[in-house]
């Protein structure tokens, strides 16, 4: 019963993630870095970028958000769940910094396979992972075109140089229809404008 409660509370914390508003566009703070997430080791790719599709700024934050899924992956409710989660939390670092989403088929398969186990624990599929958000395609993830060439790979240890330039915090994100940008970041407003817009 304690495991059920812990898993339920853990999954609820995942449901509070930030939506994927810029998926498919260029990544503004594009930096490739070696994957350090334990669950995402040994994938067909070994480099990711941060912030990720769910707006986790670094891999440590992404690792914390992935924790509730470890029991599901360990119980192997789906052969697709691990790849689907890694596609969101540690997406493949593409050659041109383009965000690549997993296909809807991968999401549907993972959620369908794990539905009974999640239901048994009283957990629902998180809203930010709703399958209708992903492109309707039938390709494996990562797509061969998304992989970096072997000369650009991160097989050997490298020091990661992060761009800690301006990154729009959740509190400053605004409706894209307003057309504002702040310090070169679209759909972001200065704090004072937030007060005026939503007062």
Secondary structure, 3 states (H helix, E strand, C coil): CHHHHHHHHHHHHHCCCCCCCCCCCECCCCCEEECCCHHHCCCCCCEEECCCCCCCCCHHHHHHHHHHHHHHHHCCCCCCHHHHHHHHHCCECCCCCECCCCCHHHHHHHHHHHHHHHHHCCCCCCHHHCHHHCCCCCCCCCCHHHCCCHHHCCCCCCCCCCCCCCCCCHHHECCHHHCCEECCEECECCHHHHHHHCC
